[in-house]
Amino acid sequence: MDDVRATLARNGFVRSSDRGILGGVCSGLGRRFGLGPWMSRLLFVVLLMVLPGSQFLVYPLLWFLMPSDDSAIAATHSSRPLR
């Protein structure tokens, strides 16, 4: 599980801890793709309306898999070797 979170963090998929409303997933996705948080939330809702019922699976799954930006920063600092 930590490998998945580390890969997502390395690729910039991290939840926003300061601009998130519920879990920070949409604002984190928006930050990754260069969108504002409200635009990414709107696109997320529109996309989920196209795939009915998926919102009950996709958002909690992303919330669980995407690390928060605080924990991603802490993990990169703690994994560096000491000199």
Protein Blocks (a to p, Z undefined) as FASTA:
>chain_A
ZZmmmmmmmnopacdfklcfklommmmmmmmnopafklmmmmmmmmmmmmghklmmmmmm
mmmmpccfklmmmmmmmmpccZZ
